[in-house]
Amino acid sequence: MNLSVRSYLLLLWLGCTLLLAWPGMAPSPAPARMPASAANTAPRPTLAAAKSYDTPHLRVHYAQSGADAPPAADENQNGVPDYVELIAAAGERSWRVLIEELAWPPPAPDADLGGDLRTDIYVRDLGGAYLGWSARDNRSCGDNPRTPQRERVACSAFLSIHNHLRRPGLDSSDLIQLSVAHEFMHIVQHGIDSAEPADWMWEAWAVWAEEQVFDEINAYLHFLPPLFAAPESSFESYPYAAAVLPLWLGEQFGPALARDVWLAAIEADGVQALDAALRRRQLSLRRVLLDYGVALAVRAPCPALAPYCWQEGEAFPAAAVQGSLSAPARWESGAGQSLHPLGRTILRLQTDAAARVRLSTRNRGQAMTLQVLQLRAGARPRLRLFEAITQAGVAEITLPPPGPDETQSILITPSLTGGGIGFVVEVEALAELPLFLPLMMRR
């Protein structure tokens, strides 16, 4: 988002809308989305009896009285509230990890709008729904002079953190640290391409940054259930949970890839930026997203079954299965049901014999990928992956019998140029295998 609202809310249904949340928090409405033209910019806050606390890279502004004042506790009696010092420490750690260790570009300078060139954090009352937010300054944007590349819409920005971060059952220090890391990442993003239109990329990469800076907290796991419950959906529907994409990319190809996707956003938008960053590594966007989809279904802990694994895959929820097929069987997608280009349908295959799986699309000119997984979990995991792309609307895979301890899954993934609009999956039992089986990948 151009005005980033950092909010952990309870998972609840409001009408037909699913809201993501922190457990144990009282229900509250989702933050309102502002129009992009209004959300892009905001004036600097004005605080009562304002003071500031400086670190090498940050200036933290806080009020000494009134509704915006933070808790006054000052354990080390240095005249600075402990709350402010914790925010500053989280900001400096974010700078060290993201800017110095992972080589992200520094934030764009703000022409001393906060009193000097440090990145500014404002501690203030943001209301009950918000933990933090960031906004770019109401001034012209252009190149970020702190980077070697030439940006076109790099903007200075500032972040605000709530002055009383408390949630039942959650550690306040964790909330503060994660909120600072998340919003600091948005400041960095504004300094690269403040005009990026893909909202999910803003939030996915900001949650990714939380995990890089404060890996020990693992708060991103709270965001995952809705995405795994609807694997056919787009990242736009669950932008915070979409952090699993940059997390997986970083684990499989190195954390620099996450940075390079945002640098590619200077010239491209959304998935096209991801494509450009992958091409520079001689990687195929289609292949990478297919492997990512298999990883979602498998959820193996790395290094087993790489690249279909995650460092914390055992903590992930199971991806929802839309149907279960034996042999013979026929499964048809619902009328009007479509797959987002970044989504996939997952079916369970329950057969002990050799089988043929056939995918037929209603739109014969639209390419879709059929994959079948034969997975053995446990201490010695193994994955056999079979794959076929539709030709003239049809794809077929002939399967050997699964092992006695293997489960089987069918994945249907649309092309990147359009969602899958209507398809049929048929399973046929085979008395014996053909002489030649299609190539498979073994893990």
C-alpha positions in Angstrom: 0.0 0.0 0.0 1.2 3.6 -0.6 0.0 4.5 2.9 0.9 1.4 4.8 -1.3 0.4 7.7 0.4 -2.2 10.0 -2.3 -3.9 11.9 -2.7 -7.3 13.5 -6.4 -8.1 13.8 -8.4 -11.1 15.0 -9.3 -13.6 12.3 -13.1 -13.2 11.9 -15.8 -13.0 9.4 -17.5 -9.7 8.8 -20.2 -10.5 6.3 -18.3 -12.3 3.6 -14.9 -10.6 4.4 -12.2 -12.6 6.0 -9.9 -10.5 8.2 -6.5 -11.6 9.4 -5.5 -11.0 13.0 -3.4 -11.6 16.0 -4.8 -14.3 18.3 -6.3 -13.1 21.6 -7.1 -9.6 20.3 -10.6 -8.2 20.7 -12.5 -7.9 17.4 -12.1 -4.6 15.7 -12.9 -3.4 12.1 -10.3 -3.6 9.4 -8.5 -0.4 8.7 -10.1 1.6 5.9 -8.2 1.6 2.6 -7.5 5.1 1.3 -7.5 6.0 -2.4 -4.0 5.7 -3.7 -3.9 9.5 -4.6 -4.6 10.3 -0.9 -2.7 7.5 0.6 0.6 8.4 -1.1 1.4 11.4 1.0 0.8 12.7 4.5 2.1 15.7 6.5 4.5 15.3 9.3 2.8 14.9 12.7 2.8 17.6 15.3 3.4 16.4 18.9 2.8 18.2 22.2 5.9 19.2 24.1 7.9 17.2 21.5 11.3 15.8 22.2 13.5 13.6 20.0 15.9 10.7 20.6 18.7 10.2 18.1 20.6 7.1 17.1 23.2 6.9 14.3 20.5 6.5 11.6 17.2 7.4 13.2 15.4 10.2 15.0 12.5 9.1 17.2 10.0 11.9 18.0 7.8 11.6 21.0 5.4 13.8 23.1 6.0 14.5 26.7 2.3 15.1 27.5 -1.1 14.5 26.0 -2.7 11.6 24.2 0.4 11.0 22.1 2.8 10.6 25.0 4.3 7.1 25.4 4.6 5.3 28.8 6.9 7.3 31.1 8.8 4.3 32.5 12.5 5.0 32.4 14.3 2.1 34.1 17.9 3.3 33.3 16.9 6.9 34.4 18.5 8.5 31.3 15.6 10.8 30.7 14.3 8.8 27.7 11.3 6.6 28.1 12.1 2.9 27.8 9.3 2.6 25.1 11.2 5.1 22.9 14.5 3.4 23.4 13.0 0.1 22.4 11.6 1.6 19.2 15.0 3.2 18.4 16.8 -0.1 19.1 14.4 -2.0 16.8 14.9 0.7 14.1 18.7 0.4 14.3 18.5 -3.4 14.1 16.3 -3.1 11.1 18.9 -0.7 9.5 21.8 -3.0 10.3 20.1 -6.2 8.9 18.4 -4.7 5.9 20.8 -2.0 4.8 24.1 -3.2 6.0 23.8 -7.0 5.9 21.3 -7.6 3.1 22.4 -4.5 1.0 19.1 -2.9 0.5 19.3 0.8 -0.6 19.1 3.3 2.3 15.9 5.4 2.6 15.7 8.5 0.4 16.8 11.7 2.3 14.0 13.9 3.5 15.6 17.4 3.2 15.7 17.8 7.0 11.9 17.6 7.4 12.5 15.9 10.8 15.3 18.2 11.8 18.1 16.4 10.1 18.7 13.7 7.5 18.0 10.8 9.8 15.0 8.6 9.1 12.1 9.8 11.3 9.9 7.7 13.6 6.9 9.4 15.3 5.5 7.8 18.5 1.9 8.8 18.8 -1.7 7.6 19.3 -2.8 5.9 16.1 -6.2 4.7 17.4 -7.2 1.2 18.4 -6.8 -0.5 15.0 -3.3 0.5 14.0 0.0 -0.6 15.3 2.0 1.5 12.9 1.9 3.1 9.4 4.2 4.8 7.0 3.7 7.5 4.4 5.8 9.4 1.9 6.4 13.1 2.4 4.3 15.7 0.7 7.2 16.8 -1.6 8.5 15.9 -5.1 10.0 12.5 -5.7 12.7 11.4 -8.1 16.1 9.8 -7.8 17.4 8.5 -4.5 20.9 10.0 -4.3 22.0 7.4 -1.8 21.9 4.6 -4.4 23.9 3.8 -7.5 20.8 3.1 -9.6 18.6 5.7 -11.2 15.1 5.8 -9.6 12.2 7.7 -11.1 9.7 7.8 -8.1 12.0 7.4 -5.1 10.4 9.4 -2.2 11.4 10.3 1.3 9.0 8.9 3.9 8.5 8.6 7.6 6.9 6.1 9.9 4.6 6.3 13.0 4.4 3.7 15.8 1.5 3.5 18.2 2.4 4.9 21.6 0.8 2.1 23.6 1.2 -1.2 21.8 -0.5 -3.8 23.9 -2.4 -6.9 22.9 -3.8 -9.6 25.2 -1.5 -12.7 25.3 1.2 -11.1 23.2 4.6 -9.6 24.3 4.5 -5.9 23.9 8.2 -5.8 23.0 7.6 -8.2 20.1 4.8 -6.0 18.8 7.0 -3.0 18.9 9.9 -4.6 17.2 7.9 -6.2 14.5 6.0 -3.0 13.8 9.2 -1.0 13.5 10.8 -3.5 11.2 7.6 -3.7 9.0 7.2 0.0 8.7 10.9 0.6 8.2 10.8 -1.7 5.2 8.1 0.5 3.8 10.4 3.5 4.1 13.0 1.6 2.1 10.4 0.6 -0.5 9.4 4.2 -0.9 13.0 5.1 -1.5 13.1 2.6 -4.5 9.7 2.9 -6.1 7.0 4.7 -4.3 4.6 4.3 -7.2 4.6 0.4 -7.2 0.9 -0.4 -7.8 0.9 -4.0 -6.5 -0.3 -3.7 -2.9 0.5 -7.3 -2.1 4.2 -6.7 -2.9 4.4 -3.8 -0.3 3.0 -6.0 2.5 4.5 -9.3 1.5 8.0 -7.8 1.5 7.4 -5.9 4.7 6.4 -9.1 6.5 9.4 -10.7 4.9 11.5 -8.0 6.5 10.1 -8.7 9.9 11.3 -12.3 9.6 14.8 -11.2 8.5 15.2 -8.7 11.3 13.5 -10.7 14.1 13.6 -14.3 12.9 13.2 -15.5 16.5 9.6 -14.2 16.8 8.1 -15.9 13.7 5.0 -13.7 13.9 4.3 -14.2 10.1 2.9 -17.7 10.9 -0.2 -16.0 12.2 -0.9 -14.6 8.7 -0.8 -17.9 6.8 -4.1 -19.8 7.5 -6.3 -17.8 5.1 -3.8 -18.2 2.2 -3.4 -21.9 2.8 -7.1 -22.3 3.1 -7.6 -20.8 -0.4 -4.5 -21.7 -2.5 -6.4 -20.9 -5.6 -6.7 -17.3 -4.7 -4.5 -14.3 -5.6 -1.9 -12.7 -3.4 -3.9 -9.5 -3.5 -6.5 -11.3 -1.3 -4.0 -12.1 1.5 -1.1 -9.6 1.0 0.5 -10.2 4.5 0.4 -14.0 4.0 2.0 -13.5 0.6 5.3 -13.1 2.5 5.7 -16.8 2.0 6.8 -16.1 -1.6 9.8 -13.8 -0.8 10.6 -16.1 2.1 10.7 -19.2 -0.2 12.6 -17.3 -2.9 15.2 -16.2 -0.3 15.6 -19.7 1.1 16.1 -21.3 -2.3 18.0 -18.6 -4.2 19.5 -16.4 -1.6 18.1 -13.3 0.2 19.5 -10.9 -2.4 16.7 -12.1 -4.8 14.0 -10.4 -2.6 16.0 -7.2 -2.8 16.5 -7.5 -6.5 12.7 -7.9 -7.2 12.1 -4.5 -5.6 15.0 -3.0 -7.6 13.4 -4.4 -10.7 10.2 -2.6 -9.7 11.9 0.7 -10.8 11.2 -0.4 -14.4 8.4 -3.0 -14.0 5.4 -3.7 -11.7 4.2 -6.6 -9.7 4.8 -10.0 -11.2 6.8 -8.4 -14.1 9.3 -7.2 -11.5 9.7 -10.7 -10.2 10.1 -12.0 -13.8 12.8 -9.4 -14.5 14.8 -10.3 -11.4 14.6 -14.0 -12.1 15.6 -13.5 -15.8 18.8 -11.8 -14.6 19.6 -15.1 -12.8 18.7 -17.2 -15.9 15.6 -18.5 -14.0 12.1 -19.0 -15.5 9.2 -17.3 -13.8 6.9 -20.2 -14.8 9.3 -22.8 -13.4 9.9 -20.9 -10.2 6.2 -20.4 -9.5 5.4 -24.1 -10.3 8.1 -25.2 -7.8 6.7 -22.7 -5.3 3.3 -24.2 -5.7 4.7 -27.7 -5.0 6.4 -26.4 -2.0 3.1 -25.0 -0.7 1.5 -28.5 -1.0 4.5 -30.4 0.4 5.5 -28.1 3.3 8.7 -30.1 3.9 11.3 -28.7 6.3 14.6 -27.8 4.6 16.9 -29.1 3.5 14.8 -32.2 2.7 13.2 -32.2 -0.8 14.7 -28.9 -1.8 13.5 -26.8 -3.6 10.1 -27.9 -2.3 10.8 -27.0 1.3 10.8 -24.2 3.9 13.0 -23.5 6.9 9.9 -23.5 9.1 7.6 -25.7 6.9 6.6 -27.9 9.7 4.8 -25.0 11.4 2.8 -24.1 8.2 -0.9 -25.0 8.0 -1.9 -27.7 5.5 -3.0 -26.3 2.1 -6.7 -26.9 1.5 -7.8 -29.7 -0.8 -10.8 -29.0 -3.0 -11.7 -32.6 -3.7 -10.7 -36.3 -3.3 -10.6 -38.7 -6.3 -10.2 -42.4 -6.6 -10.3 -44.4 -9.8 -12.4 -44.1 -11.9 -13.4 -40.6 -11.0 -14.2 -37.2 -12.6 -13.9 -33.8 -10.9 -15.1 -30.6 -12.5 -14.4 -27.1 -11.4 -17.5 -25.2 -10.4 -19.4 -23.1 -12.8 -17.7 -19.8 -13.2 -14.9 -20.8 -10.9 -11.6 -19.5 -12.0 -8.0 -19.9 -10.8 -5.9 -16.8 -10.3 -2.6 -16.9 -12.4 -0.7 -17.1 -9.1 -3.0 -19.7 -7.6 -3.5 -23.5 -7.9 -6.2 -26.1 -7.3 -5.1 -29.1 -5.1 -6.9 -32.4 -5.2 -6.2 -35.6 -3.3 -5.7 -38.8 -5.3 -6.6 -42.0 -3.5 -5.7 -45.1 -5.6 -3.3 -48.0 -4.9 -2.9 -49.0 -8.5 -1.3 -47.5 -11.6 -3.5 -44.7 -13.0 -3.9 -42.2 -15.8 -4.8 -38.6 -14.8 -6.2 -36.4 -17.5 -6.8 -32.6 -17.4 -9.2 -31.0 -19.9 -9.7 -27.2 -20.1 -12.8 -25.5 -21.5 -10.6 -22.9 -23.2 -8.5 -25.1 -25.5 -6.2 -22.2 -26.2 -5.3 -21.6 -22.6 -2.2 -23.4 -21.3 -2.5 -25.1 -17.8 0.0 -27.3 -16.0 -1.0 -30.7 -14.5 1.2 -32.0 -11.7 0.9 -35.2 -9.6 2.9 -35.6 -6.4 3.7 -39.0 -4.8 5.1 -38.0 -1.4 6.6 -40.1 1.3 6.9 -38.0 4.5 8.8 -38.8 7.7 12.5 -39.2 8.6 13.4 -40.2 5.0 11.1 -38.2 2.8 10.8 -38.7 -1.0 8.9 -36.9 -3.6 8.1 -38.1 -7.1 6.8 -35.3 -9.3 5.1 -35.9 -12.6 4.2 -32.9 -14.8 2.5 -32.2 -18.1 1.3 -29.0 -19.9 -1.9 -28.9 -21.8 -1.7 -29.2 -25.6 -4.9 -28.2 -27.4 -6.7 -28.1 -24.0 -5.6 -31.6 -22.8 -2.8 -32.9 -20.5 -2.2 -36.5 -19.4 0.0 -38.2 -16.9 0.5 -42.0 -16.4 1.4 -42.9 -12.9 3.0 -46.0 -11.4 1.4 -47.3 -8.2 2.2 -45.3 -5.2 4.4 -46.8 -2.5 2.7 -48.2 0.6 3.6 -45.1 2.6 3.1 -42.4 -0.1 0.3 -39.9 -0.4 -0.8 -38.5 -3.8 -1.8 -35.0 -4.8 -2.9 -33.4 -8.0 -2.1 -29.8 -8.7 -3.6 -27.7 -11.5 -1.9 -24.4 -12.2 -3.0 -21.9 -14.9 -0.8 -20.0 -17.2 0.6 -16.6 -16.1 -1.4 -14.8 -18.8 -4.8 -15.6 -17.4 -6.6 -17.6 -14.7 -8.0 -21.1 -15.4 -11.6 -20.7 -16.3 -13.2 -24.2 -16.2 -11.5 -27.5 -16.3 -12.1 -31.2 -15.7 -9.9 -33.8 -14.1 -10.5 -37.5 -14.8 -8.7 -40.5 -13.2 -8.6 -43.9 -14.9 -7.2 -47.1 -13.2 -4.7 -49.0 -15.3 -4.4 -52.8 -15.2 -0.7 -52.6 -16.2 1.8 -49.8 -16.9 2.8 -48.8 -20.4 6.2 -49.8 -21.5 7.5 -46.2 -21.3 6.5 -43.8 -18.6 6.9 -40.0 -18.9 10.0 -38.5 -17.3 9.7 -37.7 -13.6 11.7 -35.7 -11.2 12.8 -37.6 -8.0 13.6 -35.9 -4.7 
